[in-house]
Amino acid sequence: QVAEWDQFHATEMDRLRQSHVFEMQDLKYTWSTALQKNGARTRASSSSSVGMIPHEPSHEDHRVAELEKTIKQKVQQGGQR
């Protein structure tokens, strides 16, 4: 019975890890798409607007890195249960 539980637990943890990996990839894609659209809008509007703050990719990259860090922590916490 313990062996069955171990197998079930291993399978369930693998499923959760794969789910988190998929979620992370989906979020990266969503953020990447949003950043590309925002960059295109910013370039288009900055050519016609004076005094507008230019797009700061390093700030957006930092936000994406923070999001990835949070998701990795979530995955690690899921593995400790």
Buried (B, 14 or more C-beta within 10 A) or exposed (E): EEEEEEEEEEEEBEEBBEEBEEEBEEBBEEBEEEBEEEEEEBEEEBEEEEEEEEBEEEEBEEEBEEBBEEBEEEBEEEEEE
